[in-house]
Amino acid sequence: MKVIDRLNNSKGKTLFSVEILPPLKGKSIQSIYDILDPIMHYKPSFVDVTYHREEYVYKKRENGLLEKFSIRKRPGTVSICAAILNHYNVDPVPHMICGGFSKEETENALIELNYLGIDNVLLIRGDAIKSESQFEAHKNGHRYALDLVQQVACMNRGVYIDEELQEVSASDFCIGVAGYPEKHFEAPNMKSDLKYLKAKIDAGAEYIVTQMFFDNKKYFEFVEKCKEAEINVPIIPGLKPVSTRKQCSALPKIFHVDIPETLSEEIDNCENDKDVREIGIKWCIEQSKELKKAGVPCLHYYTMGNAEMTCRIAEEVF
Ligand SMILES: Cc1cc2nc3c(=O)[nH]c(=O)nc-3n(C[C@H](O)[C@H](O)[C@H](O)COP(=O)(O)OP(=O)(O)OC[C@H]3O[C@@H](n4cnc5c(N)ncnc54)[C@H](O)[C@@H]3O)c2cc1C
């Protein structure tokens, strides 16, 4: 079922959903079930599965020269989605990125998803890989998530790259995109970021999932600004409980989000990461309860491999 239909049929109830990461290469599918089994108790409406690009590493050869290798540490997004659908009969939402894909490869991946009966995709650009100073598009690929949305919207109308194909069948994907309550870090200002967010919606995206935030005020202001910009689709807040002291500096660095003073002070006063996790869970429960009371369409949790924290939050909130 499409995410947008679930949201529209929820009769004002706030839904629950999660994002998981594919396991590190070499681990088994059981590691996915170990995360999802306890989460299933809280009946997630859908499960997002992230996509991870290749990275380049240099290994020293016997002759002393360095050899460049491409590795993907977390492959398996599509097959994990198929496994989730088969194993739990819950809708998976594979993430698809622009980086590293030609348009043709994107089209073929969409065909695989269509054959598997996957109804939803979250379309994002992806970030620069470590060896790039800024995001570089594949030479036959997409520069922005907007271009990817346009490609999927075309397939939904039965238009493939090769327009001469005969008797084609149209796909029917529900498209989600990313939004940033604290602005995407490359956008010169919020107005510009919202202009491109609106372009993604106008091109066919039906809902937005936000970057994590730790101050609900940021989300509420973002929703208001979206309304002013005539962005009228559901905006799903993405939440993550802080789980280690290190994240106080790592999360702002990686995700370009602020940690509120009260939260960072509480974390500073913790003796160890076990205490930090308790603070993180408490904070996330309070955020969730306030958002739920405000009638948000869904609460979406970035599990980052930690089912226990997500379950403790869901237990209190749903
Ligand atoms: C909910 C969520 C899930 C994510 N999942 C993944 C994942 O699975 N894998 C992964 O690698 N990354 C993931 N990311 C990270 C994401 O790839 C990065 O944040 C990336 O830097 C931006 O992606 P985007 O889709 O928002 O990009 P875009 O919408 O393309 O925007 C990127 C920047 O370009 C600007 N812009 C957009 N369109 C145009 C245009 N036409 N002309 C000029 N400027 C423009 C925007 O304002 C913004 O500053 C996720 C992020 C979120 C919030």
The ligand as a MOL file (V3000), in Angstrom:
LIG
                    3D

  0  0  0     0  0            999 V3000
M  V30 BEGIN CTAB
M  V30 COUNTS 53 58 0 0 0
M  V30 BEGIN ATOM
M  V30 1 C 14.6410 11.6030 5.3680 0
M  V30 2 C 16.0280 11.5130 4.7920 0
M  V30 3 C 16.5200 10.2990 4.2960 0
M  V30 4 C 17.7990 10.1960 3.7440 0
M  V30 5 N 18.2440 8.9770 3.2940 0
M  V30 6 C 19.4720 8.8720 2.7190 0
M  V30 7 C 19.9370 7.6220 2.1920 0
M  V30 8 O 19.2630 6.5950 2.2860 0
M  V30 9 N 21.1580 7.6030 1.5810 0
M  V30 10 C 21.9320 8.7210 1.4610 0
M  V30 11 O 23.0320 8.6320 0.8930 0
M  V30 12 N 21.5240 9.9290 1.9640 0
M  V30 13 C 20.3180 10.0260 2.5860 0
M  V30 14 N 19.8890 11.2340 3.0820 0
M  V30 15 C 20.7990 12.3860 3.0200 0
M  V30 16 C 20.6100 13.2210 1.7190 0
M  V30 17 O 21.0480 12.4620 0.6100 0
M  V30 18 C 21.4390 14.4890 1.8690 0
M  V30 19 O 20.8960 15.3230 2.8570 0
M  V30 20 C 21.7180 15.2690 0.5770 0
M  V30 21 O 22.7560 16.2080 0.8610 0
M  V30 22 C 20.5360 16.0640 0.0440 0
M  V30 23 O 19.5490 15.2680 -0.4400 0
M  V30 24 P 18.1650 15.9170 -0.9660 0
M  V30 25 O 17.3930 14.8360 -1.5680 0
M  V30 26 O 17.5500 16.7470 0.0820 0
M  V30 27 O 18.7790 16.8510 -2.1370 0
M  V30 28 P 18.1390 17.9300 -3.1030 0
M  V30 29 O 16.6780 18.0570 -2.9540 0
M  V30 30 O 18.6750 17.6490 -4.4560 0
M  V30 31 O 18.7950 19.2730 -2.5460 0
M  V30 32 C 20.2090 19.3760 -2.3770 0
M  V30 33 C 20.6010 20.8490 -2.3100 0
M  V30 34 O 20.4690 21.4690 -3.5870 0
M  V30 35 C 19.4910 22.5190 -3.5770 0
M  V30 36 N 18.7100 22.2980 -4.7920 0
M  V30 37 C 17.7540 21.3620 -4.9940 0
M  V30 38 N 17.3160 21.4020 -6.2720 0
M  V30 39 C 18.0110 22.3720 -6.8920 0
M  V30 40 C 18.0310 22.8920 -8.2160 0
M  V30 41 N 17.2210 22.3900 -9.1720 0
M  V30 42 N 18.8980 23.8980 -8.5100 0
M  V30 43 C 19.7360 24.3910 -7.5660 0
M  V30 44 N 19.7430 23.9470 -6.2670 0
M  V30 45 C 18.9120 22.9520 -5.9460 0
M  V30 46 C 18.6960 22.3270 -2.2940 0
M  V30 47 O 18.2170 23.5680 -1.7880 0
M  V30 48 C 19.7400 21.7060 -1.3710 0
M  V30 49 O 20.5550 22.6820 -0.8030 0
M  V30 50 C 18.6260 11.3520 3.6750 0
M  V30 51 C 18.1460 12.5820 4.1830 0
M  V30 52 C 16.8760 12.6680 4.7460 0
M  V30 53 C 16.3920 13.9770 5.3110 0
M  V30 END ATOM
M  V30 BEGIN BOND
M  V30 1 1 1 2
M  V30 2 1 2 3
M  V30 3 2 2 52
M  V30 4 2 3 4
M  V30 5 1 4 5
M  V30 6 1 4 50
M  V30 7 2 5 6
M  V30 8 1 6 7
M  V30 9 1 6 13
M  V30 10 2 7 8
M  V30 11 1 7 9
M  V30 12 1 9 10
M  V30 13 2 10 11
M  V30 14 1 10 12
M  V30 15 2 12 13
M  V30 16 1 13 14
M  V30 17 1 14 15
M  V30 18 1 14 50
M  V30 19 1 15 16
M  V30 20 1 16 17
M  V30 21 1 16 18
M  V30 22 1 18 19
M  V30 23 1 18 20
M  V30 24 1 20 21
M  V30 25 1 20 22
M  V30 26 1 22 23
M  V30 27 1 23 24
M  V30 28 2 24 25
M  V30 29 1 24 26
M  V30 30 1 24 27
M  V30 31 1 27 28
M  V30 32 2 28 29
M  V30 33 1 28 30
M  V30 34 1 28 31
M  V30 35 1 31 32
M  V30 36 1 32 33
M  V30 37 1 33 34
M  V30 38 1 33 48
M  V30 39 1 34 35
M  V30 40 1 35 36
M  V30 41 1 35 46
M  V30 42 1 36 37
M  V30 43 1 36 45
M  V30 44 2 37 38
M  V30 45 1 38 39
M  V30 46 1 39 40
M  V30 47 2 39 45
M  V30 48 1 40 41
M  V30 49 2 40 42
M  V30 50 1 42 43
M  V30 51 2 43 44
M  V30 52 1 44 45
M  V30 53 1 46 47
M  V30 54 1 46 48
M  V30 55 1 48 49
M  V30 56 2 50 51
M  V30 57 1 51 52
M  V30 58 1 52 53
M  V30 END BOND
M  V30 END CTAB
M  END
